[in-house]
Amino acid sequence: MKISIGCDHIVTDIKNHIGKYLESKGHEVIDNGTYDHERTHYPIYGKKTAAKVVNKEADLGIVICGTGVGITTSATKIKGIRATLVRDVETVRYAREELNVNVIGIGGRICGVGLIENIIDVFLETKYKETPENKALIEKIDAMIEDNEQANDETMFDEFIEKWNNGGYPAE
Amino acid sequence: MSKVIIGADTKGFELKEHLKNYLKELGHEVIDKTPEGDLDFVESTKLVAEAILNKEGDRGIAIDEYGAGSFMVGNKHKNIICAQVSDEHSSKMTRDHNNASMIALGSGIVGKKVAEKIVETFAKAEYAGGRHQIRIDMLNKMC
């Protein structure tokens, strides 16, 4: 499979580990960054990782930040993304089988590497089992965001980055 | 003390009742959006998110069996940041760093004691602000 991955600067090492782990299992990895430990902002990478999935350049996506909350929230806010932020294997199994999630988020400072690998294994192995009930729920979730161009709007966050670069946000 | 909006689907109903009483015992005001327990997680979470957007309260808690569905539905609302949590530390950190106004809990995933501590922490933890605000501004521009 083709897997889109992304992270913030807190957990770059773990993202790199996940990339290698996926490649060792024969998957192709699209690494959306960040690539180093320089302070940056998780929505940039959550959105980029999600865009590859909705554009069908990747089959599934995996995002990580400190708790996973910020980056997984940013991915979920993209039309067509169904994401879950997990700290256990069973939630991933359910979310794939019943809600056909296409992105998972993990807290790099919350889960250990063994659990992360197990979560990823189950995410990739588990197939959606369509039922009339879960199909109706998925349709309701997908209908919540109107069609928009946000997934591919690469200048969407520029105003905030410019403000940041001009000292418009506190450093601490 | 916080004003907490709470809601659950059928499978989260029992945990919701438990946490509602627990939060009240701590002195928080609790508004229950799903007193009947007959909704799916899309409908129950929408009620909580809309109440937060209408400023009926300052913290939202949405419960279903796994928390995954409520997490998605919460975050599909513009200006809502919803954290799917099953541990107390994430509950604290998501207030501190993400200014999350909602959490999603799985009644089949967390036991009552952990759930109590998660909601207790969430109800009292405050947002740190500072550099974190740029990320919040980015999230709030989305969807």
Interface residues (C-beta under 8 A of the other chain):
Chain A: R39 H41 Y42 P43 I44 K47 G66 T67 G68 V69 G70 T72 T73 S74 T76 K77 I78 K79 R82 A83 T84 L85 V86 R87 D88 E90 T91 Y94 A95 L99 V101 G107 I110 L137 K140 I141 M144 I145 N148 Q150 M156 F157 F160 I161 K163 W164 Y169 P170 A171 E172
Chain B: D40 F41 V42 E65 Y66 G67 A68 G69 F71 M72 V73 N75 K76 H77 I81 C82 A83 Q84 V85 S86 D87 H89 S90 M93 T94 H97 N98 A100 G106 I109 G129 G130 R131 Q133 I134 R135 D137 M138 L139 K141 M142 C143
